[in-house]
Amino acid sequence: MAASSSQNGIQLLLAAEQEAQHIVNAAKTAKQARLKQAKEEAEREIAEFRAQMEAEFQRKLAESSGDSGANVKRLEVETDAKIQHLKTEASRISPDVVSMLLRHVTTVKN
């Protein structure tokens, strides 16, 4: 009877081992499938992002090189406006600067 019960125990262990092996194999297969799916999703997202960035780059490129004459004219107008602003500010503070310089030059310190 001891031999029969140990034989049944061994059979149960072998069956449990085979079942565990099937579970492990199924988990490995599921993991590989999920990794493949994740890789495909990542490649798809990368392709979408690349296309989006390329479209934005092309748009900016078209804006900057679209009408070169208009850009030059716009830059000239902006530059002239800034120069005029600087001249106005310089003429506004010029008397104060001159008086400050005269005061510092003519003040004697010992």
C-alpha positions as CSV (number, residue, x, y, z in Angstrom):
1,M,0.0,0.0,0.0
2,A,2.9,2.4,0.7
3,A,4.2,1.7,-2.8
4,S,0.9,2.4,-4.3
5,S,0.4,5.7,-2.4
6,S,4.0,6.9,-3.2
7,Q,3.3,6.0,-6.9
8,N,0.1,8.1,-6.8
9,G,2.1,10.9,-5.1
10,I,4.7,10.8,-7.9
11,Q,2.0,10.8,-10.5
12,L,0.3,13.8,-8.9
13,L,3.7,15.6,-8.8
14,L,4.3,14.9,-12.4
15,A,0.9,16.1,-13.4
16,A,1.3,19.2,-11.3
17,E,4.7,19.8,-12.9
18,Q,3.2,19.4,-16.4
19,E,0.4,21.8,-15.6
20,A,2.9,24.3,-14.2
21,Q,5.0,24.0,-17.4
22,H,1.8,24.7,-19.5
23,I,1.0,27.7,-17.4
24,V,4.6,29.0,-17.7
25,N,4.6,28.4,-21.5
26,A,1.3,30.2,-21.8
27,A,2.6,33.2,-19.8
28,K,5.7,33.3,-22.0
29,T,3.6,33.3,-25.2
30,A,1.3,36.0,-23.8
31,K,4.4,38.1,-22.8
32,Q,5.9,37.8,-26.3
33,A,2.6,38.7,-27.9
34,R,2.3,41.8,-25.6
35,L,5.9,42.8,-26.3
36,K,5.2,42.6,-30.0
37,Q,2.0,44.6,-29.7
38,A,3.8,47.2,-27.6
39,K,6.6,47.5,-30.1
40,E,4.1,47.9,-33.0
41,E,2.2,50.6,-31.0
42,A,5.5,52.4,-30.3
43,E,6.5,52.3,-33.9
44,R,3.1,53.7,-34.9
45,E,3.3,56.5,-32.4
46,I,6.9,57.3,-33.5
47,A,5.7,57.5,-37.2
48,E,2.8,59.8,-36.2
49,F,5.1,62.0,-34.2
50,R,7.7,62.1,-37.0
51,A,5.1,63.1,-39.5
52,Q,3.7,65.8,-37.2
53,M,7.2,67.2,-36.6
54,E,8.0,67.1,-40.4
55,A,4.8,68.9,-41.2
56,E,5.5,71.6,-38.6
57,F,9.1,71.9,-40.0
58,Q,7.8,72.3,-43.5
59,R,5.3,74.9,-42.4
60,K,8.0,76.9,-40.7
61,L,10.3,76.5,-43.6
62,A,7.6,77.8,-45.9
63,E,6.9,80.8,-43.6
64,S,10.5,81.8,-43.4
65,S,11.4,81.4,-47.1
66,G,8.0,82.0,-48.6
67,D,8.2,85.6,-49.7
68,S,11.8,86.7,-49.1
69,G,11.1,90.3,-50.3
70,A,8.3,90.7,-47.8
71,N,10.5,89.4,-45.0
72,V,13.2,91.9,-45.9
73,K,10.7,94.7,-46.1
74,R,9.2,93.7,-42.7
75,L,12.6,93.6,-41.1
76,E,13.6,97.0,-42.6
77,V,10.4,98.5,-41.2
78,E,11.0,96.9,-37.7
79,T,14.6,98.1,-37.7
80,D,13.7,101.6,-38.7
81,A,11.1,101.7,-36.0
82,K,13.6,100.6,-33.4
83,I,16.2,103.1,-34.6
84,Q,13.6,105.9,-34.3
85,H,12.7,104.7,-30.8
86,L,16.3,104.8,-29.8
87,K,16.8,108.3,-31.2
88,T,13.7,109.5,-29.4
89,E,14.9,108.1,-26.1
90,A,18.4,109.5,-26.6
91,S,17.1,113.0,-27.3
92,R,14.8,112.7,-24.3
93,I,17.5,111.9,-21.8
94,S,20.4,113.8,-23.4
95,P,20.0,117.0,-21.3
96,D,20.0,114.9,-18.1
97,V,23.1,113.0,-19.2
98,V,24.9,116.2,-20.2
99,S,24.1,117.9,-16.9
100,M,25.2,114.8,-14.9
101,L,28.5,114.7,-16.8
102,L,29.1,118.4,-16.3
103,R,28.3,118.1,-12.6
104,H,30.8,115.2,-12.1
105,V,33.5,116.8,-14.2
106,T,33.3,120.2,-12.5
107,T,33.0,118.9,-8.9
108,V,36.3,118.8,-7.1
109,K,36.9,116.2,-4.5
110,N,39.9,116.1,-2.2
